[in-house]
């Protein structure tokens, strides 16, 4: 079968479409003939050797896909750690979900990572109405969220979900054009970080109060800055480090606001079936109500995958970059 292979560590240039053996289906897994795959920042980090637990190359790239289940021929979308960008994919049956009839294969391939990450970020922040460990008894639910990289895949998913939940959302991006497009999804306050400091902008827009939660995937100094954007008892949900720098903690800032930084790693949470099943139950309801639609910025053939990876590397993507596999 044809697959997109990381031939060595060193960045997108190490990618190549090659013939690879078909996957061996283990008990509890389903074999899928893939038609499309969603590209994530974690995939870029994997090519650079910066994603935890990645096996030594060569290995098949990709962590989410859409296709036809072998045998039943039902349309499914799924998630796994690597191996998704191939003509055939073997994935755990509990991490495969039915594709809505009104979605294209490309939209389905853009769903799992973005929407589960965004939903679980709101859940960890106590915004979804579901119980979450560490939430203050009797405390009012958070109502303001600052979303970094708001025009990206997780960002656009978080805006759609936040709009449903009635959250007042603030978002950062490098482009006024991107911010305008995200505002159409429900973003209230767009902040162009190239023209203004987002920490000062949040203080001004909230009249010094701050936000209840920050969705933070930049790392470096931005973790400390995000802490300073919080109001009392707020949370920074840290789910990445796109800058390549370790998150800096402003511990005094945490003291001052009785705030916290909480990690979110879909790799770990995806192993907790009770968490994923509860998340899917709610997401499926919103999908059926046609309240969620994955935002596709670019669709490329697998042979042009390097172009897609570089869009993420350069921060030029809007929404999701999807690779056509079939």
Buried (B, 14 or more C-beta within 10 A) or exposed (E): BBBBBBBBBEBBEBBBBBEBEEBEEEEEBBBBBBBBBBBBBBBBBBBBBEBEEBEEBBBBBBBBBBBBBEEEEEBBBBBBBBBBBBBBBBBBEBBBBEBBEEBBBBBBBBBBBBBBBBBBBBBBBBBBEBEBEEBEEEEEBBBBBBBBBBBBBBBBBBBBBBBBBEBBBBBBBBBEEBBEBBBEBBBBBBBBBEEEEBBEBBBEBBEEEBBBBBBBBBBBEBBBBBBBBBBEBBBBBBBBBBBEEEBEBBEEBBEEBEBBBBEBBBEEBBEEEEBBEBBBEBBBEBBEEEEBBBBBBBBBEBEBBBBBBBBBBEBBBBBBBBBBBE
